[in-house]
Amino acid sequence: MFRIGRKIGLAGAMAMLPLFGAEADTSDFGKYLCVVSHMAGIQTDADGKAFSGKIQPTSDKFFLDIHQAAHPPSLCGKPGDDFSDWFLCKAKFEVQINSAGRLRSDTTVTFIGPIPIADEFILNRDMSFYEYQNPLTSGGAFVSDGQCSKL
């Protein structure tokens, strides 16, 4: 099964966008159905042979849910200013993809994963999206785009 949160990215082609500049809007909270229009990247097969180009996902649809981030009391409460502290304890919003992958942000537009520059999901105001994952956390680098609609 195609899992958007684990197989997206092309880190060399996209720089991580800043997590500020866009205002948070709670009207963005809710569930969405998204459809992948294009997917491309670099993959390695079981024999270690690399190839690149257009990738056909096994499923071109996925669900996401944008909501306020929950902060686990057992991990938070101690002063900290590193990325892990922000991701677990300070990020204001979260997007959950297919009831699995969780990315966080201080806006409701650009979300990043638990490893900086590894995952990013951008939901534009016109409901188009871009998502990528670099090879730090997978067997390849992938990028996809498409359109979402709020349910």
C-alpha angles and dihedrals in degrees: 000000000000111000112194095199094057104039110046134098150083103195094179091057099044130045119213109265120228117262094229138065098066119088119235114244119194089201084075089066114109145063125313137189112217129192122203113230100178136009128182138160150114120295136181119215126217091273092054095253112144125216135170139201139073114358124203110215117218087233123026094194131071139165128233134186123205114201144141111291118250116221117211108233091212091062101034135063099069117101113258139151104187126109094261091055091050093046095048102031114018112032108110102209140035137197117204114201119208090341089293124064115063124200125178141209148161088236133049092236111058121038128182134194131244093273113060114248092005100098133016133173121188121190109192124209090252087059094249115133140204123195133176142172126194125218095263089093105025145036091266147002122268141181129187140173137189146127133292131200125198114242 
